[in-house]
Structures are given as C-alpha cells and as structure tokens.
Amino acid sequence: MKPVAMHNGQRMPLDEVRLAITDEGVARGDGAFETIGVWGGRPFRLDDHLARLAASLAALGLAPLDRDAAAADARALVTDLADDAALRVYVTASGTRVVTLTPQPVRPPVRALVVQQAPWIRPLGSYGPAGAKTMSYAANMAATRTAQRAGADDALLISLEGWVLEGPTFAVIWVADDRLYAPPATLGIIDSITRRTVLELAAAQELAVVEEPRPLDHLLGADEVWACSSVRDVIAVRRVDEVAFDGPAPLRDRMSAALEAARRGAATGAD
C-alpha cells in the first residue's frame, strides 16, 4: 500500500503533505495526536482514540476536535483497504488536521528495559496537560536513546516518587500472584487504549486486575512483565535493569491471543 493522507480534509499522497515551519505543531510541538492500529482494513477502537484526542486537546486548552471530520477522514483513507496498517491523526495548535495511513511500522524489540525517572510525567490535576497525548515527545524519545546507549532496547519510566509509569511509546503491565497490575491513568500516564483493552479482556476471563500505584520493587518481583501499544502485540519483557524474566509467560500468551482475536474481530464488526 502507498502511504496516503488527508490534509484538512483533502486526500493526497503522504509525501505531498506540507506543513509550514511556522505551524505551531512544527515550531513548538504544540498539538496532540493519536496512533490507531488498522487490522484487516478496520481501525481498532477508532471512537475511543478520537475521544482521547479530544481530551488531549482540551487539556492543552486548544480548540475542540471536530470528531465527525476526523472520523470521516480516517474512514475515507481505509475505504476498500484489506491490509493491516496504521492511522495517525495530528491536530496542531494552528488548526491543522492531518490524518495519515501507512503500513504498520516495524518496531524495535522491547525485551530489555533500563529504568529511568520521568520528571515530565506528573499526576492528573497537578497541571493542565498532565495525561495528554501531545506532539511534544522529545523527552520520551530522549529516554529511549539513553536506554539504547546503555545497551537496552528501551526505557521503563518511573515517577519521582518511584511509582512505575510506562514506556516512552508503550504501556506496561505485569503479573504477580496471578494478578495483572497496571499503573493507573491518575499518575499522569497516557490512558493507553491497548492497555485498557487488555485489562478488559483479562477481566472478562475472570483474571484479577489491579490498577493502583506500585513501586518499582513490586514490578521487579513479578512473574511476567509486558509491553503493549496500538501497533504492537503484547510483548514479554525479558529484562529490567539486571533482573531477568526468562521463564515461561503463559498469561502473556493467553492475553496476546485474546488481543489478536479482538483486533481481528474489528475487521468484521464495530470499531
């Protein structure tokens, strides 16, 4: 498939999209975005992603999202598509809306993580943009590069208080005592749609789910550690700092299969 885009409602090849250097999204990273997995030609949980985008724009104090227009752009791009792909929706402070459709990216592995503090992630209510999925991702990308220079694949971010948060571009879940643990969105992390889906699927299978702040030591004592995102599977992390998780990961295998079924089910059902 050839990458395509809708630029303020106009369809064009992706390589023809132009944003002015003075656009606030380019000049200041001022705006919000979403990445939506497309499975068998259908966007997965598109409405939830657009709701999160609307919330991010509101948290930034920007103009409300035209959800109908954004949804129409997204659906126009996937018309007659039968492949897996990735949709991205960008809305800048200058009012530019760009929706792109590309093949799903080949993500590097996240088998080994290095712990890093993330002072830019603060609890909801501590300041306006807390929890927003903004276009200002420089700190996250710097954390990834720092981890890679240390010989790992990526970073595991923790708060200044020591709570486990997330990865730079993925959510984190772990298994201990036959329970699934996930940091709550109230810590100021991205309210991951994939994380939300996995936890819903786990609860539907009568697995115990705990969403509350937990310190790093709790994760380091886990039986399994997972990473997941909109265009990733549920991945078994094998090392965090010097702690290895090299045993079987049966719950990861179970929830990976459940997530795959949910995503593929969206190819014949609702978003």
N, C-alpha and C positions, 0 to 999 in steps of 0.2 A: 504494500500500500504506500502511496505517496503522501507525505505529511501535508495536511491542509489546515486552514484556519478560517475563522470568522472574525473580521476586524470591524468592530462597531456594526455588526450585522451584515457585513459584506464578505462573501466567500472568496478565497484566493489561495494559491499555493503558499505554504508556510514561509518559504524563503522570500516571498514578496511583501510580507508584513513589515511595515516600517513604523517605528516609534520615534518621535522627536527626542533629541538629547535633553530637551527642556521638560519633557513629560515628567511629572513628579515620581512616577514609578521607576523611571530610569535614573533621574538625577538624585533622588533621595531614598529609593526603595520604599516609597510611600504608597501603600496599597495592600491588597490581600489576594490570595489565590487558593485554588483547590486542585488536587490531582485525583482523578476518578478512574478507576480501573474499568476497562471495557472487556467483557468476556463473551465471546461468540456474537459480537456485534451489539451487545446491550450494555449501557452504563450501569454499574452496580451501585444502588442506593443514591442515585443522582439527586433526588429531592433532599436527602439528608445532607449531602455535600453542599448543595446550594443554600440550605438553611444555615449551615456552619459558615459559609462565605458571607451571608447576610449579617450574621452575628459578629464576624470579624470586622466587617466594615463599620458596623455600629460601634464596636469597641474603640475603633480608631477615630470615631467622630466624623466619618465620611458620609457622602450621600447614600441613601438606601439603595440596595441592589434591586435592579429590575429583574426579578426572578423569572418572570414569564419570557423576557427577551433572552436571558442567559440559557434557560432551558430550551428555548426554540433553537438557539444557535447550536447547542450541544446535540440536539436530536437531528438537526439538519446535517451535521457532519457524519453521523453514524448511519444515515439512511442507506439501506442496501449493503451495509458492512456486515460481514460474517466472521471477521477475524477478531483476535484479541488485540487490544490497543490501549492507549492512554489518552484521556481527555484532560486538558488543563484549562482552567478558567482564571483569567487575570483581570482584576479591576483596579485601576490606579486612581490616585487622588485627583488626577487631572480629568477623570471621567472616561478614560479609555477602557474599552472592554475587548479583550482578545480571548477567543476560545480556540485551542489547538487540538488537533488529532494526529497522533504519531504512533508508530509501533511501540509496544511496551519496552521501556528501557531495560538493558541488561545491567542489573545492579551488581556491584561487587559484593562478595560474601560478607556476612556479619557474624562469623564464627568466633572471633576473638575480640573482646572489648577491653578498653582501658577506661578506668573510672576518672571522670573529670567533674569538677564543680561547674555549675551553670548559674552564675550570679544574675544573668539576664532573665531567668525564669523565676517569677515571683507569684505568690498566691493570688487567686482571684480576689478583687476588691482592694488589693494593695496599690494598684494604679490602673488607669483605663485600659490599656492594650493587653493586660495580662490574659493569657489564654488565646489571644487572637492568632490566626494563621496568616502572618503578614509576609510581604515580599522582602522584608529585611532579614535575610537568612545568613548574613555574614558570620555571626557568632557561631551558628551551628556548623557551617562549613569549615570554619577555623578549627573547631573541636575535632571534626573528622580528620583534618590534615595533621593535627597534633597527635592524634591516636595512631595514624599511619606512620608517622615518623618514629613512633615508639615501637613499631613492629606489629601493631594490631590492625584489625580491619576497620574498626570504628570506635566510637566513644559510648560509654554509658554515663549519662548525665545525672548528677545528684545535686540537691539543693544545698544552700549554705548551711542549712540545719542538719544535713546528712540524709534527707529522705531520697529514696530512689525516684527518679523522674521519668526519663525516656531516652531514646537515642536521638541523634541530630535529625534523622529523617524517618524514624520508625518508633512504634510503641513497644513497650516492654511488658511482658507477663512472666510470672514464674510459678512453679509448682512446689508446694511444701505440704507435707502431711495430707496428701490427697486433696488439697485445696488449690484453687487458682487465685493468685494475688496480682493485683494491678494497682498502680498509683491512681488516686482519684483526680479527676479534672480540676478540683478545687485547688490543687497545688500550683495551677497555672500552666500545666502542660497542654498540648494540643488534645482536644477531645477526639481522639482517633476514631474514625468510623469503622475501620477494620478491627481495632481493639474492642469497640462496642459490639461488633458482630460476633467476634469470637466468644466474648463473655455471655452474650445472649444464647449462642449455640450451646455453650457449656451448661448454662442454667437449664436449658431445655432438655439436656441429657442428665439432669439431676446431679451435676457436679457442683460442689460448693464453690462460690465465688466471693472473694473478699476484696473490696475496694476501700482502702484506707492507707494513710501514710505508713510506710515501713522503712526502717533504716537499711543501709547497705548490708550490714551483717546478716539480716534476715534473708536477703537475696543470695548472699554468698553461701548460706547453708541450705539452699534449695536443692530439690531433686532434678528439676529441669528449669532452664531459662530460655525464653522465646523472644524473638523479634518479629514484628509483622507490620505491614503497611499496605496501602491501596494497590500497589503493583508488585507486592511480594507475597510469597507463601508464608505460612507460619514456620519460622526457621528456628532450629535448635541451636542456641549459642553453646559453644564448647569450652570457652574460657573467659573469665572475667578477672582482669589483673593476673594473679598467679593461681587462681582457683580453677580447677578443671571440672567440667561437666561432660565426661566422656562415656557415661553409661547409656543404656537404652533410654529412649524418650517416648514411651508408649502414649502418654496423653498428648504430646505434640503430634504424633502420627494420627491419633484419633481426631483432634481438632483441625488438623490440616485437611483431612478428608472431608470433614463437615463444612469447612470454609469453601473448599473447592466445589462441593455439591451446591452450596448456597449461591456461589458466583455463577455456576453454570445454569442453575435454575433460573437465574435472572434472564438468561437468553430466551426463555420461553414464557416468562411471567413478568410481573411488575418490576419496576426499578428497585 
